[in-house]
Amino acid sequence: MRWVEETQDAVDQTLLKEYYPMEVVTQGLLDLSFELVDGAFVWHPDVTLYCVKNCSSSQVVGQFYLDLYLRHRKYGHTICFGLQPSCLLPDRMQQMSVEAIVANYSRQWPTPVTPAAR
């Protein structure tokens, strides 16, 4: 992905980092709240949708689907990917970013009696 950004989109990761100092990014993350969206349309009963809000303004800044549990024929490893990018629409409204976080955790935590599923 980085190669595509740098070669096809002319994104300079080093220059980009100057605009997002670690302290600013960390404070921004700590100023977010995550709320479960009840009754959301999801692709499997195990999937949940969360709304991300800025704590200071209560403004919705994005959403993400959380699909954590192992199931048959599911994608094989942990990944986070975009479903809808944030952008400014022609009517000057901000389109909300929507992401998916997908993993393959066992529903049961391993114990001496029940080891993790492989």
N, C-alpha and C positions, 0 to 999 in steps of 0.2 A: 504494500500500500504506500509506504514511504517512497519507494522508487517511482511509482506512478505519479504521486504528488510532485516530486521533484523534477521528473523528466517531462511529463505531459502537462502538468498544471503550473509549473514554475514556482512551486512553494518551497521557500527556503526555511527549513525547520529551525535553524539557528537564529535567523532573523525573527521568526515568529515567536520564539521563546522570550525575546526582549519585551514583547507586549504583554506577556503573561508571567510576571514574576511569581515564584513559588508562594510567597507570603500572600499575595493578592488572590491567587487561585485557592489556597487553603482557606482563607477567610470567606471567600465566596461559597465554598462547599459547606462550611459550618453555618452559613446563613440560609440554608435550605431546609425545607420540611418535606416529608414524603407521606402522602395520604393514599390509602387504598381506595380505589374506585369500585364501589359496590355495583354489581350487575353489569359490568363491562363485557363487551363482546370479546371473547377469547377463543383460540383455536383448540384448546383442550381444557378440561375441568381443573387441571393442576396449575394452570397459568393464571397469574394475577396482573392487574394493571395498577400502576401507581402514578399519581399526579405529583409533580415537583413544583413547589411554591417557594418564592422568596419570602423569608420570615419577616423582613422589614416592611415590605409593601403588600404582602399576600398575593402578589401577581403570579400567575401560573407561567412557569418558564419552560415546561416540557412534561413529557410522560414517558414511562418505560414499562414494558412488559417483563415480567419475571417468570421464567420457565426453568425451574431448578431441578426437577426430579427425572431420574432415569426412566425411560419407557421404550418399548419395542419400536425399532425403526426411527428413533430420534437421532438427530445430529450427534456425532460421536465425541465432541469435546466442548469445553467451555469457550464461549465467544460472546462478544457484545457487538451488535451491528445496528446501523441506522435503518429505520423504516421510512422516516420522513424527515428531511432536513429542515432546519430553521432557516427562513429567508423572508425577505420583505416582498410581499405580494404587490401586484399592480395597483391595488386600491390603497396601498401604503400600510396595510395591516401586517402584523408579524405572524408568519406561519409557525406554529409550535413544532419543536423537535420531538420526534417519537423514536425511541430506541427499543431494542430487545436484548435482554441478558439471558443467555441460554446455557445451562449446565447439566450435569448428569449425576447428581447426588442421590445416594440411596435414601429412601424414606426413613430408614432406621439408622440411628447412630450406632457405630460398632461398639460392642461390649465383649467381654471375655466369652460370653455365652453365644452371642450372635455377631460374628465378625462381619466386616463390610462386604457387600455384594461386589463381585468382580465382573 
